[in-house]
Amino acid sequence: MISWNETTAFRRAIRLIRWWKREITSSEGSSPQSSEIPPLRGLSFLDRFLVVWIIVAMAIGIVLGNTVPSTGPTLQKGTFVGVSVPIAVGLLFMMYPILCKVRYETLHLLLQEKGLWKQIIFSFVANWIVAPLFMVGLAWAFLPDRQDLREGLIFVGIARCIAMVLVWNELANGDAEYCAVLVAFNSILQIVLFAPFAVFYIKIVSHSSNDIHVSYSKVATSVAVFLGIPLGAAIITRLVLRSCIGDHRYQCYFIRFISPLSLVGLLYTIIVLFASQGAHVVKQITSVLRVCAPLLVYFFVIFSVTVFIAWKLGFSYKHTCTQSFTAASNNFELAIAVVVAVYGAGSGQALASTVGPLIEVPVLVALVYVLKWFKPKVKWNS
């Protein structure tokens, strides 16, 4: 005869088995996307409110630039490779932590993959054919009566990004190794193509009457400094520290410690940039607003089209991130340095090139959040 305790235990066992079967069925039937962590919840405190920090940094810079008249001239007194020293320090400080994460010891294996060379060809078409042509078209469409602003935009369009793209790619969880390779590839092409592209699009396509001379040495020096210094420091750091403390401690302790420094460098750069140019921008607000329109169209269209085409071609989410942010970003430090050297700091060309990063930063940060929100809703290839 079965006792009451045995009957109760038996019923509990039956309920446990039924519950277990329901859990297995629900887990098998659920899609991978439904179990993913929401984009904002998966971010750190600094990343989650990055838009807020950037808005605050922009506001601080504008207030400083307009309430303290000496801020702008003081920040622009010292230059390093044609760029304000405080901005140059911020750019180098911003790139170093990200480049420390790249697995340089395995890049030779990556270069043997056919997929990488497809990515490089795609990047070349997007960055050096489509993006500059589109910027030239927008410059003429929005600014047919302002040659100076139009030329400044053209310089921004042909200056491909080698710095900020690392930050956007990092925030969107793109592929760090692919991004490092594409940055190096675009850096080499920038040394070769920037000067002839400037002459071609401004003198030949736009029929400018200004005498344009962009030296290869200036472009090469800028690329070597803003990519070479942080890249060399990162390679030495990774090779030396990994051999001393091991890969586990390097990844879990050193990388976790220096990762937030990249965003701190970004916020510092934004404050300095807005403080140094804030008064100049506010005084010519009408010209600034006219330049904003084509820039907004440029960033949204180039980014969206690149994401769509990469997705249609079957690129993974990480590779799509890398390609879209590489195509939509621009090397504002090089564009500003060259334009100031050619036309002067008070020219309309310099104003247009300065507005570039002021629009790029908030727009691409917003696109980081859009892409991460969109990720679970689309079946990206692995």
C-alpha positions as CSV (number, residue, x, y, z in Angstrom):
1,M,0.0,0.0,0.0
2,I,1.4,3.4,-1.0
3,S,1.7,5.9,1.8
4,W,0.6,9.6,1.6
5,N,4.3,10.8,1.6
6,E,5.1,8.5,-1.4
7,T,2.1,9.7,-3.3
8,T,3.1,13.4,-2.7
9,A,6.7,12.7,-3.8
10,F,5.5,10.9,-6.9
11,R,3.2,13.9,-7.9
12,R,6.1,16.3,-7.3
13,A,8.3,14.2,-9.6
14,I,5.6,14.2,-12.3
15,R,5.2,18.0,-12.0
16,L,9.0,18.4,-12.2
17,I,9.2,16.3,-15.4
18,R,6.4,18.2,-17.0
19,W,8.1,21.5,-16.2
20,W,11.4,20.3,-17.5
21,K,9.7,19.3,-20.8
22,R,8.1,22.7,-21.2
23,E,11.4,24.4,-20.6
24,I,13.1,22.3,-23.3
25,T,10.3,22.9,-25.7
26,S,10.3,26.6,-25.2
27,S,14.1,26.9,-25.4
28,E,14.2,24.9,-28.6
29,G,11.3,26.9,-30.2
30,S,12.6,30.3,-29.2
31,S,14.8,32.2,-31.7
32,P,18.3,33.2,-30.9
33,Q,17.4,36.8,-31.3
34,S,14.8,36.7,-28.5
35,S,17.4,35.6,-25.9
36,E,19.8,38.3,-26.7
37,I,20.5,41.0,-24.2
38,P,18.9,44.3,-25.1
39,P,21.5,46.7,-26.6
40,L,21.3,49.3,-23.9
41,R,21.3,46.8,-21.0
42,G,24.4,45.1,-22.3
43,L,26.4,48.4,-22.2
44,S,28.5,49.7,-19.3
45,F,27.4,52.8,-17.4
46,L,29.7,55.0,-19.5
47,D,28.6,53.5,-22.8
48,R,24.9,53.5,-21.9
49,F,24.7,57.3,-21.4
50,L,27.3,58.1,-24.0
51,V,24.9,60.4,-25.9
52,V,24.3,62.4,-22.7
53,W,28.1,62.7,-22.0
54,I,28.7,63.9,-25.6
55,I,25.9,66.5,-25.4
56,V,27.3,67.7,-22.1
57,A,30.9,67.8,-23.6
58,M,29.6,69.8,-26.6
59,A,27.8,72.2,-24.4
60,I,30.8,72.7,-22.2
61,G,33.0,73.4,-25.2
62,I,30.5,75.9,-26.8
63,V,30.1,77.7,-23.5
64,L,33.9,78.0,-23.0
65,G,34.5,79.1,-26.5
66,N,31.8,81.9,-26.3
67,T,32.1,83.1,-22.7
68,V,35.9,83.0,-22.5
69,P,37.2,84.8,-25.6
70,S,40.8,83.6,-25.1
71,T,39.9,79.9,-25.1
72,G,39.9,79.5,-28.9
73,P,43.1,81.4,-29.7
74,T,44.9,79.7,-26.7
75,L,44.0,76.2,-27.8
76,Q,45.1,76.9,-31.4
77,K,48.4,78.5,-30.5
78,G,50.5,75.3,-30.5
79,T,50.1,72.9,-33.5
80,F,51.4,69.4,-34.1
81,V,51.4,68.3,-37.7
82,G,49.1,71.2,-38.5
83,V,46.6,70.2,-35.8
84,S,46.0,71.9,-32.4
85,V,48.2,70.2,-29.8
86,P,45.3,69.6,-27.3
87,I,43.2,68.0,-30.1
88,A,46.2,65.9,-31.3
89,V,46.7,64.6,-27.7
90,G,43.1,63.7,-27.5
91,L,43.1,61.8,-30.8
92,L,46.2,59.8,-29.8
93,F,44.8,59.1,-26.3
94,M,41.5,58.0,-27.9
95,M,43.0,55.5,-30.4
96,Y,45.6,53.8,-28.2
97,P,43.3,51.6,-25.9
98,I,41.3,50.4,-29.0
99,L,44.4,49.4,-30.9
100,C,45.7,47.5,-27.8
101,K,42.8,45.0,-28.3
102,V,43.8,44.0,-31.9
103,R,45.3,40.6,-32.1
104,Y,48.4,41.5,-34.1
105,E,49.9,38.0,-33.6
106,T,47.1,36.5,-35.7
107,L,46.8,39.1,-38.4
108,H,49.0,37.0,-40.8
109,L,46.3,34.3,-40.6
110,L,43.6,36.9,-41.4
111,L,45.4,38.1,-44.4
112,Q,45.3,34.6,-45.9
113,E,41.5,34.6,-45.9
114,K,39.7,35.4,-49.2
115,G,36.9,37.0,-47.2
116,L,39.3,39.8,-46.0
117,W,40.2,40.7,-49.6
118,K,36.5,40.9,-50.5
119,Q,36.1,43.3,-47.5
120,I,39.1,45.4,-48.8
121,I,37.7,45.7,-52.3
122,F,34.3,46.6,-50.9
123,S,35.9,49.2,-48.6
124,F,37.9,50.7,-51.5
125,V,34.7,51.2,-53.6
126,A,32.7,52.7,-50.7
127,N,35.5,54.9,-49.4
128,W,37.3,56.1,-52.5
129,I,34.7,56.0,-55.3
130,V,31.2,56.4,-53.9
131,A,31.7,58.6,-50.8
132,P,33.8,61.3,-52.4
133,L,31.6,61.5,-55.5
134,F,28.5,61.7,-53.3
135,M,30.0,64.5,-51.2
136,V,30.9,66.5,-54.3
137,G,27.3,66.1,-55.6
138,L,25.8,67.2,-52.3
139,A,28.2,70.2,-52.1
140,W,27.0,71.4,-55.5
141,A,23.4,70.6,-54.8
142,F,23.2,72.5,-51.4
143,L,25.9,75.2,-52.0
144,P,25.9,76.2,-55.6
145,D,26.5,79.9,-54.7
146,R,29.2,79.4,-52.0
147,Q,32.4,78.2,-53.6
148,D,34.4,78.4,-50.3
149,L,32.0,76.2,-48.3
150,R,31.7,73.8,-51.2
151,E,35.4,73.3,-51.4
152,G,35.7,72.8,-47.6
153,L,33.1,70.0,-47.9
154,I,35.0,68.4,-50.7
155,F,38.1,68.2,-48.6
156,V,36.1,66.5,-45.8
157,G,34.7,64.0,-48.3
158,I,38.1,62.9,-49.6
159,A,39.7,62.6,-46.2
160,R,38.9,59.0,-45.2
161,C,38.8,58.2,-41.5
162,I,41.7,56.5,-39.6
163,A,40.9,57.6,-36.0
164,M,37.2,58.0,-35.0
165,V,36.1,55.0,-36.9
166,L,37.9,52.8,-34.4
167,V,35.7,54.4,-31.6
168,W,32.4,53.9,-33.5
169,N,33.4,50.3,-34.5
170,E,34.3,49.6,-30.9
171,L,31.0,51.0,-29.5
172,A,28.9,49.0,-32.0
173,N,30.8,45.8,-31.3
174,G,32.3,45.5,-34.8
175,D,35.3,43.4,-35.8
176,A,38.5,45.0,-34.3
177,E,40.9,43.0,-36.5
178,Y,39.1,43.8,-39.8
179,C,38.8,47.5,-38.7
180,A,42.6,47.7,-38.0
181,V,43.3,46.2,-41.5
182,L,40.9,48.6,-43.2
183,V,42.3,51.6,-41.3
184,A,45.8,50.6,-42.4
185,F,44.7,50.1,-46.0
186,N,42.9,53.5,-46.1
187,S,45.9,55.2,-44.5
188,I,48.2,54.0,-47.4
189,L,45.6,55.0,-50.0
190,Q,45.2,58.4,-48.3
191,I,48.9,59.2,-48.7
192,V,48.7,58.3,-52.4
193,L,45.2,59.6,-53.3
194,F,44.4,62.6,-51.1
195,A,46.5,65.2,-53.0
196,P,45.4,64.1,-56.6
197,F,41.8,63.7,-55.5
198,A,41.8,67.3,-54.0
199,V,43.2,68.7,-57.3
200,F,40.8,66.6,-59.4
201,Y,37.5,67.4,-57.6
202,I,38.3,71.1,-56.9
203,K,40.2,72.2,-60.0
204,I,38.8,69.9,-62.7
205,V,35.3,68.9,-61.5
206,S,34.4,72.1,-59.7
207,H,36.4,74.5,-62.0
208,S,37.8,76.4,-59.0
209,S,39.9,79.5,-59.7
210,N,41.9,79.0,-56.5
211,D,45.5,77.8,-56.7
212,I,45.4,74.4,-54.9
213,H,48.6,72.7,-53.8
214,V,48.4,69.8,-51.4
215,S,51.8,68.3,-50.7
216,Y,52.2,64.5,-50.3
217,S,54.6,65.0,-47.4
218,K,52.0,66.9,-45.3
219,V,49.4,64.2,-45.8
220,A,51.9,61.4,-45.2
221,T,53.2,63.1,-42.0
222,S,49.6,63.5,-40.7
223,V,48.8,59.8,-41.4
224,A,52.1,58.6,-39.9
225,V,51.5,60.6,-36.7
226,F,47.9,60.0,-36.0
227,L,48.0,56.3,-36.9
228,G,51.7,55.4,-36.6
229,I,52.2,56.6,-33.0
230,P,49.2,54.9,-31.3
231,L,49.6,51.8,-33.5
232,G,53.3,51.4,-32.7
233,A,52.7,51.9,-29.0
234,A,49.8,49.4,-29.0
235,I,51.8,46.7,-30.8
236,I,54.7,47.1,-28.4
237,T,52.4,47.1,-25.4
238,R,50.6,44.0,-26.5
239,L,53.7,42.0,-27.4
240,V,55.6,43.0,-24.2
241,L,52.8,42.8,-21.7
242,R,51.4,39.5,-23.0
243,S,54.8,37.9,-22.7
244,C,55.3,39.2,-19.2
245,I,51.9,38.7,-17.6
246,G,50.2,36.2,-19.9
247,D,47.2,36.5,-22.3
248,H,44.6,36.0,-19.6
249,R,45.8,38.8,-17.3
250,Y,46.4,41.0,-20.3
251,Q,42.8,40.7,-21.5
252,C,41.0,40.5,-18.1
253,Y,43.0,43.2,-16.2
254,F,45.0,45.5,-18.5
255,I,42.4,45.8,-21.3
256,R,39.5,46.2,-18.8
257,F,41.5,49.0,-17.1
258,I,42.4,51.0,-20.2
259,S,39.1,50.5,-22.2
260,P,37.2,53.4,-20.6
261,L,40.2,55.7,-21.4
262,S,39.2,55.7,-25.1
263,L,35.8,57.2,-24.3
264,V,37.4,59.7,-21.9
265,G,39.7,60.7,-24.7
266,L,36.7,61.1,-27.1
267,L,34.9,63.4,-24.6
268,Y,38.0,65.4,-24.0
269,T,38.6,65.8,-27.8
270,I,35.0,67.0,-28.2
271,I,35.3,69.6,-25.5
272,V,38.6,70.9,-26.9
273,L,37.2,70.9,-30.5
274,F,34.0,72.8,-29.6
275,A,35.9,75.2,-27.3
276,S,38.5,76.1,-30.0
277,Q,35.9,76.5,-32.7
278,G,32.7,77.4,-30.8
279,A,33.0,81.2,-31.1
280,H,33.9,81.0,-34.8
281,V,30.9,78.7,-35.5
282,V,28.4,80.8,-33.5
283,K,29.4,84.0,-35.3
284,Q,28.7,82.5,-38.7
285,I,25.7,80.5,-37.8
286,T,24.0,80.9,-41.2
287,S,26.9,79.4,-43.0
288,V,27.1,76.6,-40.5
289,L,23.5,75.7,-40.9
290,R,23.9,75.6,-44.7
291,V,26.9,73.2,-44.3
292,C,25.0,71.0,-41.8
293,A,22.3,70.0,-44.4
294,P,24.6,68.2,-46.9
295,L,26.6,66.7,-44.1
296,L,23.5,65.2,-42.4
297,V,22.4,63.7,-45.8
298,Y,25.9,62.4,-46.4
299,F,26.3,60.6,-43.1
300,F,22.8,59.0,-43.1
301,V,22.8,58.0,-46.7
302,I,26.3,56.6,-46.9
303,F,25.9,54.7,-43.6
304,S,22.4,53.3,-44.5
305,V,23.3,52.3,-48.0
306,T,26.5,50.6,-46.9
307,V,24.7,48.7,-44.2
308,F,22.0,47.6,-46.6
309,I,24.4,46.4,-49.3
310,A,26.7,44.7,-46.8
311,W,23.7,42.9,-45.4
312,K,22.5,41.9,-48.9
313,L,26.0,40.6,-49.7
314,G,25.8,38.3,-46.6
315,F,28.3,40.1,-44.5
316,S,28.2,39.4,-40.7
317,Y,27.0,42.0,-38.3
318,K,30.6,42.7,-37.1
319,H,31.9,43.1,-40.7
320,T,28.9,45.3,-41.6
321,C,29.6,47.5,-38.6
322,T,33.2,47.9,-39.7
323,Q,32.4,48.7,-43.3
324,S,29.5,51.1,-42.6
325,F,31.3,53.2,-40.0
326,T,34.5,53.2,-42.1
327,A,32.5,54.5,-45.1
328,A,30.6,57.2,-43.1
329,S,33.5,58.5,-41.1
330,N,36.0,61.2,-42.2
331,N,39.5,62.2,-41.2
332,F,38.5,65.7,-39.9
333,E,41.9,66.4,-38.4
334,L,43.6,65.9,-41.8
335,A,40.9,67.9,-43.6
336,I,41.2,70.8,-41.2
337,A,45.0,70.9,-41.2
338,V,45.2,70.9,-45.0
339,V,42.4,73.5,-45.5
340,V,43.9,75.8,-42.9
341,A,47.3,75.5,-44.6
342,V,45.9,76.1,-48.1
343,Y,43.2,78.8,-47.5
344,G,43.8,80.1,-44.0
345,A,42.2,79.7,-40.6
346,G,39.5,82.4,-41.2
347,S,38.4,81.1,-44.6
348,G,35.0,79.7,-45.5
349,Q,36.7,76.4,-46.4
350,A,38.1,76.1,-42.9
351,L,34.7,76.8,-41.4
352,A,33.1,74.0,-43.5
353,S,35.8,71.5,-42.6
354,T,35.3,72.4,-38.9
355,V,31.6,71.8,-39.1
356,G,32.3,68.3,-40.3
357,P,33.2,66.7,-37.0
358,L,30.7,68.8,-35.1
359,I,28.0,67.0,-37.1
360,E,29.7,63.6,-37.5
361,V,30.2,63.0,-33.8
362,P,26.5,63.1,-32.6
363,V,25.1,61.6,-35.8
364,L,27.4,58.5,-35.8
365,V,26.9,58.0,-32.1
366,A,23.2,57.9,-32.7
367,L,23.8,55.5,-35.6
368,V,25.7,53.2,-33.2
369,Y,22.6,52.9,-31.1
370,V,20.4,52.5,-34.1
371,L,22.5,49.6,-35.5
372,K,22.6,47.8,-32.1
373,W,18.9,48.2,-31.8
374,F,18.4,46.9,-35.3
375,K,20.7,43.9,-34.9
376,P,18.2,41.5,-33.1
377,K,15.6,42.3,-35.7
378,V,17.6,41.1,-38.7
379,K,19.1,37.6,-39.3
380,W,22.8,38.5,-39.8
381,N,25.1,35.8,-41.1
382,S,27.7,34.6,-38.5
